[in-house]
Amino acid sequence: MDKILVQKSDSLSGVANVSGAKNAALPLLFSSLLAEGDHVFTNVPDLSDIRFTIKLLELLNCECSFNSGTLKIKVKRLASAKADYDIVRKMRASILCLGPLIARCGEALVSLPGGCAIGSRPIDLHLQGLKKLGAKITLEKGYVLGEAKKLIGAEFTFEKVSVGATENILMAAAGAEGTTVLRNCAREPEIVNLVEYLQKMGAKIEGAGTSIITIEGSGELKPSEHAIIPDRIEAGTLLMAAAITGGEVELKKCDPSHLEAALNKLRESGFHIEVGDQSLYLKSPKIWKAIDLETAPHPLYPTDLQAQIMTLMTQAEGVSLISENIFENRFMHVHELARLGADITLQGSLAKVKGGSHLVGAPVMATDLRASASLVLAGLVAEGETTVGRIYHLDRGYESLEKKLSSLGAKVKRVSE
């Protein structure tokens, strides 16, 4: 099993390119199931979650070719409409094949994904939406069985904002007959990227990026080509890596408009940020200030950058208050940061972060994807060496993070036991 070794590093500086977004790529790859033929996706990051998705598509009789960021998927007559537990347990996003399979095949048998480290993340909203479109849903022996001779457009309001449920019902509605109106939809850039591809395939969709999306389904969806948007969470992580070392960095191949809430918080703390069309530049002050923030659905501050900015605030001047409002267990990194010397007090969903902590390297363990990144960031300013274990979490969502950090001057490397 690999580990990441991090030593205290000088101020990071230089230029780095941002990879494609995992959270945009996964629903797009599953959307290919809606139409037979050759789909081509570019700017696809090489991540373990992408590899698991490819494996699942291949089990469904698709032919996949992945090379240098380009993924070609030939969708043929499906040999099966079953997503087995052995795949789904490794990647919760596998549930996103449920809507496309029901729309395309009239049935789907998909394993329940279960819980995860940062929260329960139930799929109730996915199932409610599919039922509204006319699917019969039953649960048996740990699997969701969805059946429908034909999905029919309907109106549906999500009880709460859910990115995954919005994506699943969007794809199902694109393959349904008639008009579907979805309310209280997620507004993330990844949703917009998915809609753009569904439109290329032939679906008529309005309202992407707003809380109300209208879909006119098409029974004749066709494959097309599409580029994955840049990963806003990777971009934010790289900015904060430079920030915590008091450095400066320029990011290319990114979309600053996707990061406005995070950029505003960094500016509030004292960091100088310049925005280009597809670039970002950050320069650190000698001392940065503590800030308060709450995580919330897009376009507000993203939960996926909560652990990273918490780590940054351990080195700020003052006390920061960070509220986590999306996932109930997303403070698991706090105990690992405390092993390095961070002074953080938890009160339910609120973390009180005392700045100016002197961090000292120690063995720590990644508990989830974004927590693993926060521990690497902490290691950049901790005296001595920090060893981050369980980095298979990191590999789910960051493409060669240690190499990108090294190119900016970080003393970080991957080792195998």
C-alpha positions, 0 to 999 in steps of 0.5 A: 500500500502506498503512502505519501511522505511530506517534509516541511517545504519552502514557499511553493512557487511556479505554474501548474495545470489543473486536471479534468474534474472527477465529479463532472466526468463520472456522470458524463461517462454513465450518460453514455449508456443512454445511446448506442454508438461511439462516445468520446470524452476529453480532459478525463483525469486518470483516477481510480474512480474513473478506472472503476467506472470503465470496468463497470461499463465494460461489464455492461458490454461497452468497449472502452479505450482510455489514453492520454486523457481521452476516453472512447466508449463504444456502447453496444447492446447491453449484455446485462443491466446489473451493477454488481456489489463488487464494483459499487462498494468501491465507488458510490457514484456507480448508482448513477447508472441506475437512471440511464439503464432504466431509460435505455433498457427498461430495467436495472439491477444496481447494488445499494452503495451503503454508507461512507466515511463522511456521511450516510448519503442515502439514495432516497431522492434518486428513487423518489425521482425515478418513481415519479417518472414511472419506474417501479422500484423494489429493494431485494437482497441489497440491490435496487431493482428498477423497472419501467416499460417507458419512463414518462416525463413528470414534475418532481421537487427534490426535498433537499439539494442533491448533486447525485440525485439531480444528475441521475434524474436528469439522465433518466428524464433525457431518455424519457418520453415527454417533458420533465420539470425538476425543482430544487435542483443542484446548481454545480458546474458539474450539473451544467457540464452534464446538461451540455452533453445531454443536449449534444445527444439530442435532449432539449434542456433548459435551466441548467445552473438554476434550481429549476430544470426542464427536460424534453426527453428524446427517444433518439439520443445519439452519441457525441464528443465532449470535454470534461470541465477543469476540477475546481476542487483540485484548483482550490487545493493547489491554491491553498497548498501554495497559500499555507507555505506563504508562496505564490502560484499560477494555475492554468487550464482552470475556470475561476468562475467555478471557485468564486466563493473560495476565492472570496474567502481567500481574499478576505483572509488577506491573499492576493488573487488575480483572475484570468480567462482560464487562469488563477494567480495567488500571492500570499501575505506575510500574515493572513487573518482568520475567517469564518465560513459555512459550507453550503450548496453551490454557488456558496462555499463547497464542502469539498474545500472545507478540510483544506481551508481549515488546515490553512486557518491553523496557520492564520492570525486569530480564531476561525469558525467553520460550520459544516452543513452538508455532511454529518461526519466531515470533520474526521480529519480534525483528529489527525490534524490534532496529531500534528499539533493543530488546536481545533475544538469541535462543537457538533457541526462547528469547528473552532480553529485556533491559528498560529499552531506549531505543527510537527510531523507524525504518522497520520491516516487519511479518512476520506478524499478531501481529508487526505489532501488536508493532511498533505497540506499540513505536512508542508508546514509541519516540522520534520516529516509527515507520513500520510497513510491510506492514500487510496482515498487521495487517488480517487480524486486527485491526479498525481497530486504529489507530482504537481506539488513537487513541481512547485517546490514541495518536498513530497513523494509517494512510497510503496510499502 
